[in-house]
């Protein structure tokens, strides 16, 4: 952990004078004094850097946030900063980096970041839920096919209804009931196919994340067991 200076610079005091939640003012302050901020002591610089990065996230400046999140992660590693102001800054920054990637419609990048976060902390509940959501947005082949099949069945049902109304009921009334059963069946089958694709995809994404977390935890247990055997108390 870096050494915290008791002296506080004027620039830092000006930053602290900004009201909590005034994200845009904080962003403007940082960008107006960026060169001076970089010259501050490490503890002051990191606090301003982290606050600025969080402010970018809060105002929805996703692209800028991604760039600054990397800077926060780099400084936290170099300076061995774990918990900062009661928060695990490394994990929080990774999670928000994933959220920014998601907002920029980059599901593959989001998935990668969330998996890295879960490797660090497999008990991170928000990360596991977010990863499941991310995987669900990445529509696989099966979901596309079941949706297409459901649309085709609905189209066939619509065509059958028109044939029933304009042809069968006027010229082949004795076939009206079987034709009605046909379009009812097509609609019902379309609904079943659509529901199956969505439910199976939902289940498969949940299962994939849960299996991934179990695998991470198992590797950690094996690593801890191996370390204990090599270095007995």
C-alpha positions, 0 to 999 in steps of 0.5 A: 500500500502506498504511503499517504501524505498528511499534507493536502495540496490546494488542488486536492482541497479544491477537488474535495470541495466538489459536492458528492454526486456532481459527476460532470463538475468532477469530470470538468475539474479533472480535465481542466487540471490533468497535468497538475493532477499527474504531478500530485503525490500518489495518494492524492493522484490515485484518489482523483484518478479513481473519482474521475474514472467513476464519474465518467461511468456515472455520466455514461461516457463509456469509451473514456471510462474504458481508457481510464479504467485501465489506468486505475487498474495499472496504478492499483497494481503498481502501487499495490492498492487493494481496498480503497475507501472501503471498496476493492478498487481492482474488482470494482473497476473491472466490473464497471469496465465490463459494464461500459463494454456492454453499453458499447455493444461489445458482448465478447469483450464484456464476457472476457472481462467478467470471466477474468473477474470471476477468476479473481473472485468466483464469489462475485455475485453481481459478476456471475449474474452479469455474465449470464445476462451477457451470454443471453444477449449473444444469440447462438445458432439454436435461438436464431433457428427456433425463432426463424422456425416459429416465424415460418409456422406463424406465417403458415398459420396466417396463410391457412387462416386466409385460405379458410376464410376465403376458400374453404368456408365458401366452397369446401365447408366440410373441411373447415374444422380440419383446416382450423385445427391445422392453423391452431396447431401451427400457431401452437407449435410455433409458440412451443418452438419459440419457448423451447429455444428461449428457455433452453438458451436461458438454462444453458447460459446459467449452466455455463456460468455455474460450471465455470465458477465451479471449475475456478473454485476447484482449481483454487482448492487444488492449488491451496491443497498443493501449497499446503502439502509443499509447505506444511505448518 
